[in-house]
Amino acid sequence: MTSSGPVAGFWEDPYPVYDDMHADGPVVWEEVSEAWWVVGYDAAREALTNDSLSSGWLSGGAFENIDAGILRHIRQWFMWTDPPTHRDLRAPITTKLTEKAVRERRDEITATVERYFAPMYGGTHDAITTFATPLVADLIASLVGFPAESRPAMCAWSEAAAGLLANPRDEMHVRRAEEALAALANAVSPTAGDSHTASLMAFAGVATTGEAIARMLDLEADGRLRETGASPESIVDELLRVDTPVPHVRRIATADTEIAGTPVAEGQAVVILIAAANRDPAVFERPDSFDPIRNGSRHISYGHGRHRCPGAILSDRILLAVLLRLHAAEQPTRDQPATWHRNRGYRAVANLPLTWQEKELDKT
């Protein structure tokens, strides 16, 4: 199939577009981006482990011939490198995010969620800027040893980096990212790691887990997280499947190869649509339905293979703590729908105004 790009309302609901792609096969040529879009579940898993598909896509396409210092910095993040460089750059991150390290901070995570949730009572607040984003920044900073005063800088850098990656040739976005990175470097203690570790953790962690919390809050406002008959863990898994915070990852073919039998030529771009793969009707019955009692967790929202997100354990623990806190409170109300970013390279909630009643109405 050949696609001609997003339609009106895509950022609010891209899934009808993905459904059309599913109808024509697991791998689709998309004319606007001049890339192969992988929408099938099995095809996505295959592509994520294909050694002929490089993660170093930031050197081509819209990023080709851009030599800005800020982009040279970002290109060194491990998720955009290949072996053996990928392994060497990833190792310092994975040692900080082990199951043991996260388990030892379980009580801290719960207490931090409570601290950020408490101000949400008794009024209408933007749940993104007041709760989700600063909460995740605080927890990541604590886990990896960044000082408390670095939290605002982490949030600002996460926002600026997202804008830069979507608009790499825009001088305004380049300048904002440079200023935000300088502020982050100044805020992070020299003993906490270099600026690459700080910038990577701030962007990859805050943007992804914060966005997952935003999707959770959106479902909670609709009452869809209540009385599901499922365990909290299953609700988190289904949340990540039905609306993943990282809808796609990019690759570039370094040699002629195939994905699900579709030939991909050397030099061609590949976009692995994780959000579409997680709703593949060939794998998931009623794929568009939020159904936490599904058997087993098969989502690939954290990726697959050597590039699987090293922060998956921490993210799951944070999401579980937030879910349990929401279930202890009354369901929030809202007068306005969520608004969505349109200046990023991925789908993300910009604002989500929610209202909780006074704290004394909490369940005990």
C-alpha positions, 0 to 999 in steps of 0.5 A: 500500500502507498499512504499519503500522510496524516489526516485532520484530527490525527494528533487527537486520534491517529488510530483510524489511519493505522487501521487503514494501514493494517488493512493493506499489510504489515509494511506500508510505503508512506509517500510524504515521509518517503519511508516504510511504515511497519504497522504489524505486530510480528513485523515490528518485532522483526524490524526491531531486531533486524541488524540491517536497520540502524538506529542512527537515523539522526544523520539523515533525512531532515537532520542531514548536513546539520552540524549544530552542537546541540544535535551532535550532543543528542546523536551520542545518546545510546538509543540512536547508536548501534553495537558496539557503541550502543552497548558501551553507552547504555551500560551506565544507564542500565546499572542505575535502573535495575530491578533491585534499585527500583525495588529499594525505592518503592516506598520513596516512589509511593511517597513522592506520588502522594506529595505531588498528588496532594496539591491537586485537591480542591480546584482545577489544575493542569495535570500535566504541568502540576503532576505528571511531568514534575513527578517523573522528573523528581523520581528520575533525579532522585534515582540517578543522584541529581540534585533537587534543584535540577528538576525544573531544568530537567522538565525544561530540557525535555520540552525543548529537546522534543521541539528540536527533534521535530524542528531541527532546522528551526533556529528558534528551536535550536536556540531554546534547546541550547539554552535548556541544555546549558541550564541543565548542565549547570543544575546537575552536580558533577558527581551525578554523571556527565551532561549526556547522561543528564540530558538523556535521562531527562528527555527519555524518562520525563517525556515517556513516563510523564506521557503515560501518566497523562494517558492514565489520567485521561482514562481515569477522568472517563471512569475507564480505570474503575471496576475493571475486574483486573489487577493494577499490573494488568491495567498498567499493561493494557494502558501501555498497549492501547495508547503507548507514549512512544508511538514510533521509532525510526531506523535506516537500512544500512543494507538491502533487507526485508521486513515481513517479506517486503524488500527494503533497499539500502538507504531507505527509512523505516518507521516502526509504528509501535502504537499500530503494532500494539493494536494489530487485529491479527494479534489482539482481539478487539484491538481498539478496546481498553480491556485489562483482563486480556490474557498476558502482556504482549505490548511492545511499548518498551521496544524489543531486543537490544533497544528495549527501554532500560527504564521499563522497570522504573516506569512500570513502578511509577505508573503502578504507584500513580494508579493505586493513588488514583484508586484511593481518591474520588474520580476527577471531573473535567470541563475541557478535553485534553489538548495535544502538542502539534510541534513535536515528532510524536503524539503527546498531551499538552494540557489536561485540566482536571478537578478533584474534590476535597481531600476528606472525600478520599477512600479509606 
